[in-house]
């Protein structure tokens, strides 16, 4: 049970960290004249690398075991 709580806390921390990261991508794009929706989507897309990397890392660990 404590592993689930730890995992939820970690996921929340990562999510909170991703918010300013997405803004750091979206705001300059918006300032340069990109439409709001597209700037938002590109900011969201910048965060897609993290779960993909996490899955690849988990797969690598599983292979090494």
N, C-alpha and C positions, 0 to 999 in steps of 0.2 A: 504493500500500500504506500509506503514512503517513497518508493521509486516513482509511482504515478504522481505524487505531489511534487517531487523534484523535477520530473519531466514537464509538468504543467508550469512550474515556476520558470524553468529554462525557456519554454516556448513563449511565455509572456514576456520575458526579458528580451528575447530575440525580436518579437513583434514590436515592442516599444522602441528598440534600436532601429528597426527598419523604417519607421515613420519619418524621422529626420533624414535618413538616407534617401528615401524616395523624394522628399522635398528638395534635397540637394541636387537631384537630377532634374526634377520638374520645373523648379523655379527659374533656372537660367534658360531653359527651353521656352518657357512662357515669356520671359523678358525679351527674348529674341523674336517674338511674334508668333510662335507656334500656337495653334488653337488649344484651348483649355483641355478638351477631352484627349487629344493626342498626347499632350505633355503629361497628363495624368497617367495614361496607359504606358507610356515609356518609363515613367518613374516606377510604376508597378512592375514592369518587365525587368527592371534592373534588379529587383529582389528575387527573381526566379532562379538566379544562379545559386543561391544559398541552399534551397531544398535539393536541387539537382546534385550539388556538391556533397550534401549530406548523404544522399542515397548512394552515390559513388563511393564515399568513404565507408559507409556501412557494408557495402558489397565487398570492398577491399578487406575489411576486417574479417568478414565471414570467410573469405577465401583463405586468409592467413591462419585461421583456426583450424 
